[in-house]
Amino acid sequence: MKGSKPAYFPKLDDVLQAAQTIAEISEVTPLTDSIRLSKQYNCQVRLKREDLQRVRSYKIRGAFNKISSLTEEERAKGVICASAGNHAQGVAFACFHLKIKGTIYMPSVTPKQKVEQTKLFGGEWVDIVLEGDTFDDASMAARTYGDKHGKIFVHPFDDPKIIEGQATVGLELISQSKIPIDYLFVCIGGGGLASGLISVFSELSPNTKIIGVEPKGAPSMKTSIDKGEVVSLDHIDKFIDGAAVKKVGNLTYAICNYYLDNMITVDEGKACQTILDLYNRDAIVVEPAGALSIAALDDYKEEIAGKNVVCIIGGSNNDITRTAEIKERALLYGKLKHYFIIRFPQRPGALKEFVVDILGPTDDITHFEYSKKSSRENAPAVVGIELKNPDDLKPLIERMKSNNFYGEYINDKPDLFEYLV
């Protein structure tokens, strides 16, 4: 524990009441053993499958608990929210179930699958507005519209009723586990789920170490904890949309800052590789945010050996059209995909020479594009090469240089990489 004790902290009685409120619509999601991960990390790893909720994420818990708590007068005004997808679906489901009109703001970059699912769950009871590039942009627009029209704002994480609803995941976990849980890994975006879990485990399982996990490109909670106050990040990587927020909540920060055992970040590429492993080896579909808790295990592999570990899989709302980008990020992270500017001599057979003499026997060209037409001696091209082993990179570059094909390596030049690839 560190910092000042939070002014607001969920009471167990309120969480129990939330569990009764959401019982009619929320699934009791399974806690399943992972044979593969348990062998890999020499411990018992179990997965809390919140991806199997009706809206395929835990967000339905908090949204339904919050909206159910509104007075008749508040319900008549209608509700409004901002979300990168999962909270939107929870709010949409609650609006349809409770027959309350809702307006849902989503970032314009939200995967199409999440937008379509929100429409499906909300039906005629919700209107969807795509606004801004990030959750924070959408949230600002939603608040402005809500204030103007007198609608109740349903915050995705920084609200007591939301936190108490998410806390019901902790109640289920403890009732499902026949043995004490040593480590609990949870993804943090705004911090609502982590805050809820903390409230339950601090009372019912105080020896459990709770580890918060954020995307490396959006470390809003870690940065805030490190600086001792809530800060707003200037720029974030929006790829892990379910956890990419510029600013965490005041309530959630106070709880996480005081109670979390540790707060770590995971590279987006590592999360992508975890997504692929879960799909290919376990037949489990997760979204990028849903993979973070499992992706964090590598950082704790020595500490968790022989322990009982639970990872929360928060959601599975993944758009299949993102598969190519997920694979690309995974390969880049694993140092198996490399991009170069290659200067091909303008002579017959130059490309054949590159393929036969420069590439290794297992190297594969996956991207090839001349940057511009040229009649000069050397015509540059952007070439992407996939390797079977990271160690193949150095000899590949050496062969390029010795045969005068090498131009520039651009993986480590983000501005140039983004422009050319």
CORCOR-V8358 format. One record per run of one state. SS is the DSSP state (alpha for helix, beta for strand, coil for the rest). FROM is the first residue (numbers start at 1). TO is the last residue. If there is no record, write none. Layout:
SS|FROM|TO  SS|FROM|TO
This chain:
coil|1|11  alpha|12|22  coil|23|30  beta|31|33  coil|34|34  alpha|35|41  coil|42|43  beta|44|49  alpha|50|52  coil|53|56  beta|57|57  coil|58|58  alpha|59|68  coil|69|71  alpha|72|77  coil|78|78  beta|79|83  coil|84|85  alpha|86|98  coil|99|101  beta|102|106  coil|107|111  alpha|112|125  beta|126|130  coil|131|134  alpha|135|149  coil|150|151  beta|152|153  coil|154|159  alpha|160|166  coil|167|167  alpha|168|176  coil|177|182  beta|183|187  coil|188|191  alpha|192|204  coil|205|208  beta|209|215  alpha|216|218  coil|219|219  alpha|220|227  coil|228|249  alpha|250|259  coil|260|261  beta|262|266  coil|267|267  alpha|268|282  coil|283|287  alpha|288|300  coil|301|307  beta|308|313  coil|314|314  beta|315|315  coil|316|319  alpha|320|333  coil|334|336  beta|337|345  coil|346|349  alpha|350|358  coil|359|363  beta|364|370  coil|371|377  beta|378|386  coil|387|391  alpha|392|402  coil|403|405  beta|406|409  coil|410|413  alpha|414|420  coil|421|421
